[in-house]
Amino acid sequence: MSRGGKREGAGRKTKAEEQRIRDILSPYREETIEKVVAIMRTAEKESDQLSAAKLLMSYDWGLPKQQIEQNVNLVEEFILERTVVETKPKTD
């Protein structure tokens, strides 16, 4: 039974492995782009056309930066509550 730790195949591929995969897929690049463009232009459903357009844009310009909002008040409240509990005089 596994108890955690490093798993075979887990984690990021090595640079050499990533390059090997790129080399294998390289002959299909142009055909793949042409297929996505064809879907964008001719798909019956507008949602399929939009998905294809988004895919092309994300590879051309990259995905937009994602902003993450944090609520620091929760951490401050926890620290304050813990401080109050720890400094409360013991009654026996």
C-alpha positions as CSV (number, residue, x, y, z in Angstrom):
1,M,0.0,0.0,0.0
2,S,1.4,3.4,-1.0
3,R,1.9,5.9,1.8
4,G,2.6,9.0,-0.2
5,G,5.9,10.4,-1.4
6,K,7.2,10.4,-4.9
7,R,5.2,8.5,-7.5
8,E,6.6,7.3,-10.7
9,G,5.6,9.5,-13.6
10,A,4.5,12.3,-11.2
11,G,5.7,15.9,-11.6
12,R,6.9,17.9,-14.6
13,K,8.5,16.2,-17.5
14,T,12.2,16.8,-18.0
15,K,13.3,19.3,-20.7
16,A,14.5,16.4,-22.8
17,E,11.2,14.6,-22.5
18,E,9.3,17.8,-23.5
19,Q,11.6,18.3,-26.5
20,R,11.0,14.6,-27.5
21,I,7.3,15.1,-27.4
22,R,7.6,18.4,-29.5
23,D,9.7,16.6,-32.0
24,I,7.1,13.8,-32.4
25,L,4.2,16.3,-32.8
26,S,6.1,18.7,-35.0
27,P,5.1,17.2,-38.4
28,Y,1.4,17.7,-37.5
29,R,1.6,21.4,-36.5
30,E,0.5,23.0,-39.7
31,E,-2.3,20.4,-40.3
32,T,-3.5,20.9,-36.7
33,I,-3.7,24.7,-37.1
34,E,-5.5,24.4,-40.4
35,K,-8.0,22.1,-38.8
36,V,-8.7,24.5,-35.9
37,V,-9.1,27.4,-38.4
38,A,-11.5,25.3,-40.5
39,I,-13.6,24.6,-37.4
40,M,-13.6,28.2,-36.4
41,R,-14.8,29.2,-39.9
42,T,-17.2,26.4,-40.7
43,A,-18.6,24.7,-37.6
44,E,-22.4,24.6,-37.4
45,K,-22.5,25.6,-33.7
46,E,-21.3,29.1,-32.9
47,S,-19.9,27.8,-29.6
48,D,-17.6,25.4,-31.5
49,Q,-16.4,28.3,-33.6
50,L,-15.8,30.4,-30.5
51,S,-13.9,27.6,-28.8
52,A,-11.6,27.2,-31.9
53,A,-11.0,30.9,-32.0
54,K,-10.2,31.0,-28.3
55,L,-7.7,28.1,-28.7
56,L,-5.9,29.9,-31.6
57,M,-5.8,33.2,-29.6
58,S,-4.5,31.5,-26.5
59,Y,-1.6,29.9,-28.4
60,D,-0.9,33.0,-30.3
61,W,-1.0,35.6,-27.5
62,G,-1.0,33.4,-24.4
63,L,-3.6,33.1,-21.7
64,P,-4.3,36.3,-19.7
65,K,-2.9,36.6,-16.3
66,Q,-5.2,35.2,-13.6
67,Q,-5.8,37.4,-10.6
68,I,-6.4,35.8,-7.3
69,E,-8.2,37.7,-4.6
70,Q,-7.3,36.9,-1.0
71,N,-9.2,37.6,2.1
72,V,-6.5,38.5,4.7
73,N,-9.2,39.3,7.4
74,L,-9.7,35.6,8.0
75,V,-6.0,35.2,8.9
76,E,-6.0,38.3,11.1
77,E,-9.2,37.2,12.9
78,F,-7.7,33.7,13.5
79,I,-4.5,35.2,14.9
80,L,-6.5,37.7,17.1
81,E,-8.8,34.9,18.4
82,R,-5.8,32.7,19.2
83,T,-4.0,35.5,21.0
84,V,-7.1,36.2,23.1
85,V,-7.5,32.5,24.0
86,E,-3.7,32.1,24.9
87,T,-3.6,35.3,27.0
88,K,-6.8,34.6,28.9
89,P,-5.9,34.0,32.6
90,K,-6.5,30.4,33.8
91,T,-9.1,29.9,36.4
92,D,-8.8,26.9,38.7
